[in-house]
Amino acid sequence: MSGPGFSQDLRHRQTQSLVLAPQLRQSLKILQVAALDLRSVIQEELQANPALEELPMEGVSLDKEKDDTAKAALDGADASAPADSDTSESREEMDFSKEFQILNKLDEDWRDHMANAGGAQPFTSEDAEKRQHFFDSLVSETSLQEHLMQQAELADLSPAVVEAMRYLVGSLDDRGFLTQSPADVALQTGIALESVQEAVQLLKTFDPAGIGAQSLEECLLLQLAAKGRRDTMAARIVRDHFDLLSRRRIPEIARKLGAHADDVQVAIEEIGTLDPAPGRRFAEDNNRIVVPDVTVEKDGDKWTISLNSDYIPRLRISNTYRELIAKGTLSKEERDYLRERIRSGKFLINSIEQRQQTIERITREIIKVQEPFFENGVSQLKPLTMTQIAEVVGVHETTVSRAIANKFIKTPHGVFDMKFFFTPGYQADSGAAVSNKSVKEMIHEIITIEDRSKPSSDQEIVAKLQEKGINIARRTVAKYREELGLLPSNLRRDYT
């Protein structure tokens, strides 16, 4: 008796998961894209959904009363449309409260969804859907992030590794390189270091080869390994003599390898065929203009936030289709189709509203923590993690990661990627917290003003930072110097 009941319940939950998955993907995409790209995403839905209408563009208001009105309109009938009052049946058909209750718990639903997907069953209906979605996506252009997450969906990963993978993919720079160490990612997200490390290693096996590398050397070695050229002279040159390679010291490389200069030249030519930035092949337009999603300005003693809504169409549910359902003259098939289109349209409207509200709330919290930066610049940047913001805003840290992805803030000191404001840091001797970006700024300043005939070694830079109350290791200074694109002291020396 209990067996059949359990099976029915299991089938019910699987069906619900299949219905939610495409909606969740759409909502996550809306949250993640920049304002400049959001219009094209919405236009696609407008063309596919006859129940949606576009209204004249207006600015986004952060006034609480207007926000409450907008939210109320989304939770029930559209504010621009007349209420349905013909029959109790039509009111019931237009009631989407259950769906919006689910939307309000988007992160929880997504984690449950991923946990179910990681179950012990070898090949479920959901797996088949993911596989089909992957093959369907191959015929159209996708972003680097979408391309990588499609590969991740085909792997048998634990929820923690999936969460780490999503963060890593969103953190890649335009070359496709990881800009943070696994330890820094674990510190910022609260994900177990082992799960982050597993995600990093898996990411490095994805297409395109070289993706997820943490340096140009590693990127080239990953590409050689993918071609089965791991043990060649080209790989040895990259692995052991990259500094000489960057200066094209062919005779010196040949001497160290005990090889003929012509063979070294051939190996270097092979290295020249590799892609130093595999992520850029997915860029739609390398010369695209950066449009700030948020503008932060000083108004008297307060900082004001303005969301960029110039590229976001205002939507509502079409009165025509609502009235068709209310009249009760449609067949069941027609009515079900329109109800689904209206439900999809309301989901889209709600997702856009949630996106704007989430970005605005995150920006407010960034200002609270980073106010010294907004007042004085990069040197005053404080350590900040996504977990800190997530706890205050009341969302999961992965939502913060998605919300700041591809977003830019216009500040009095220029336009910055929102990720710029999230950085680990150090405790100075004075007790003040100092971000690693501020430390990089100090290193850059030390090298800029140094005597080029006697440039500072990494150890000497460590000593100069200690004088400022910043205690970090020499290898950390070397890493930050490389990230700044600054050469080691022996290559900075001016012998003239």
Residue pairs with C-beta under 8 A, 6 or more apart in sequence:
13 116
14 116
14 124
14 125
14 126
17 113
17 116
17 117
17 126
18 125
18 126
18 129
20 102
20 109
20 113
21 113
21 126
21 129
23 344
23 347
24 106
24 109
24 110
24 113
26 45
26 347
26 348
26 351
27 103
27 106
27 347
27 351
27 354
28 110
28 402
29 41
30 38
30 41
30 348
30 351
30 352
30 355
31 351
31 354
31 355
31 358
31 399
31 402
31 403
32 145
32 170
32 402
32 403
32 405
32 406
33 41
33 406
34 291
34 293
34 406
34 407
34 408
35 291
35 293
35 307
35 308
35 309
35 310
35 311
35 312
35 407
36 288
36 289
36 291
36 311
37 406
38 311
38 312
38 352
38 355
39 311
39 312
39 313
42 312
42 313
42 315
42 348
42 352
43 313
45 52
45 344
45 345
45 348
46 52
46 54
46 313
46 315
49 341
49 344
49 345
49 348
50 318
50 321
50 341
51 317
51 318
51 321
51 338
51 341
51 342
51 344
51 345
52 315
52 316
52 317
52 318
52 345
52 348
53 315
53 316
53 317
53 318
54 313
54 314
54 315
55 80
55 313
55 314
55 315
55 316
56 314
57 309
57 310
57 313
57 314
58 309
58 314
59 309
60 306
60 307
60 308
60 309
60 312
60 356
61 67
62 305
62 306
62 307
62 360
67 357
69 79
70 79
70 353
71 353
72 79
73 79
73 80
74 100
74 346
74 349
74 350
74 353
75 97
75 100
77 83
77 84
77 94
77 317
77 322
78 316
78 317
78 349
79 316
80 316
81 316
81 317
81 319
81 322
82 319
84 90
84 91
84 94
84 322
84 325
84 326
85 91
86 326
86 327
86 328
87 326
87 328
89 328
90 325
90 326
90 328
93 325
93 335
93 339
94 322
94 325
94 342
96 343
96 346
99 343
99 346
99 347
100 346
100 350
102 109
103 347
103 350
103 351
103 354
106 354
106 399
107 395
107 396
107 398
107 399
110 398
111 159
111 163
111 396
114 159
114 162
114 163
115 159
116 126
117 124
117 126
117 127
117 130
118 156
118 157
118 158
118 159
118 162
130 153
130 154
131 154
133 150
133 153
134 150
134 153
134 154
137 146
137 150
141 284
142 150
142 282
143 282
144 169
144 172
144 176
144 211
144 279
144 282
144 283
145 169
145 170
145 172
145 405
147 207
147 282
148 165
148 169
148 203
148 206
148 211
149 165
149 166
149 169
151 206
151 207
152 162
152 165
152 166
152 169
152 202
152 206
155 202
157 165
157 199
157 202
158 195
160 191
160 192
160 195
161 195
161 198
161 199
161 202
163 189
163 191
163 195
163 398
164 185
164 189
164 191
164 195
164 196
164 198
164 199
165 199
165 202
165 203
166 398
166 401
166 402
167 185
167 189
167 191
167 398
167 401
168 178
168 185
168 196
168 199
168 200
168 203
168 212
169 203
170 401
170 402
170 405
171 178
171 179
171 180
171 185
171 401
171 419
172 178
172 179
172 211
172 212
172 279
173 179
173 279
174 277
174 279
174 280
174 283
175 219
175 276
175 277
175 278
175 279
175 280
176 208
176 210
176 211
176 212
176 213
176 219
176 277
176 278
176 279
176 280
177 212
177 213
177 214
177 215
177 219
177 277
177 279
178 200
178 203
178 212
178 213
178 214
179 483
180 188
181 214
182 193
182 196
182 197
182 200
183 193
184 424
185 191
185 196
186 192
186 193
186 196
187 385
187 424
188 385
188 386
188 387
188 397
188 422
188 424
189 196
189 385
189 386
189 387
189 397
189 398
189 401
190 387
190 397
200 212
203 211
203 212
204 211
204 212
204 213
204 222
206 212
208 275
208 278
208 279
208 281
209 222
209 223
209 225
209 226
209 227
209 278
210 219
210 220
210 222
210 223
210 226
210 274
210 275
210 278
211 222
211 278
211 279
212 222
213 219
213 222
215 482
216 242
216 276
217 238
217 239
217 242
219 274
219 275
219 276
219 278
220 238
220 271
220 274
220 276
221 230
221 235
221 238
221 239
223 274
223 275
223 278
224 230
224 232
224 234
224 235
224 238
224 274
225 235
229 235
229 270
232 267
232 270
233 257
233 259
233 263
233 264
233 267
234 267
234 268
234 270
234 271
236 257
237 244
237 245
237 253
237 257
237 264
237 267
237 268
237 271
238 245
238 271
240 256
241 253
241 256
241 257
243 491
244 252
244 253
244 256
245 253
245 268
245 271
248 268
250 261
250 264
250 265
250 268
251 261
253 264
254 260
254 261
254 263
254 264
257 264
275 281
280 286
290 408
290 415
291 308
291 311
291 408
292 308
292 408
292 409
292 410
292 415
293 307
293 308
293 359
293 407
293 408
293 409
293 418
294 305
294 306
294 307
294 308
294 359
294 360
294 363
294 407
294 408
294 409
294 410
294 418
295 305
295 306
295 308
295 409
295 410
296 303
296 304
296 305
296 363
296 367
296 374
296 409
296 410
296 411
296 412
297 303
297 304
297 306
297 412
298 304
298 374
298 412
303 367
303 371
303 374
305 360
305 363
305 364
305 367
307 356
307 359
307 360
309 356
312 352
312 356
315 345
315 348
315 349
315 352
316 349
317 342
317 345
317 346
317 349
321 338
321 341
321 342
322 342
324 330
324 338
325 335
325 338
325 339
325 342
330 338
355 403
358 393
358 395
358 399
358 403
359 403
359 407
361 393
362 389
362 393
362 400
362 403
362 404
362 418
363 409
363 418
365 389
365 392
365 393
366 384
366 389
366 409
366 418
366 421
367 374
369 382
369 384
369 388
369 389
369 421
370 381
370 382
370 384
370 421
372 380
372 381
372 382
373 380
373 381
373 382
373 411
373 413
373 421
374 411
374 412
374 413
377 413
378 413
378 437
378 438
378 441
379 438
379 441
379 442
380 438
381 421
381 423
381 435
381 437
381 438
382 425
382 433
382 434
382 435
383 423
383 424
383 425
383 426
383 433
383 434
383 435
383 436
384 421
384 422
384 423
384 435
385 422
385 424
386 397
386 400
386 401
386 404
386 422
387 397
389 397
389 400
389 422
390 396
390 397
390 399
390 400
393 400
404 418
404 419
404 422
405 419
407 417
407 418
408 415
408 416
408 417
408 418
409 415
409 416
409 418
409 421
420 437
423 435
423 436
423 437
424 435
424 436
425 433
425 434
425 435
425 436
425 438
425 439
426 433
426 434
426 436
426 439
426 470
426 471
426 472
427 433
427 434
428 434
428 468
428 469
428 470
429 469
429 471
430 469
434 470
436 480
439 465
439 470
439 472
439 480
440 480
440 483
440 484
442 465
442 468
442 470
443 461
443 465
443 477
443 480
443 481
443 484
443 486
444 484
444 486
446 456
446 461
446 464
446 465
447 455
447 456
447 461
447 481
447 486
447 492
450 456
450 492
452 492
452 493
452 494
453 493
453 494
453 495
454 493
455 489
455 492
455 493
456 464
456 489
457 489
458 474
458 477
458 478
458 481
458 488
458 489
459 474
461 477
461 481
462 472
462 473
462 474
462 477
465 471
465 472
465 477
478 488
481 488
486 492
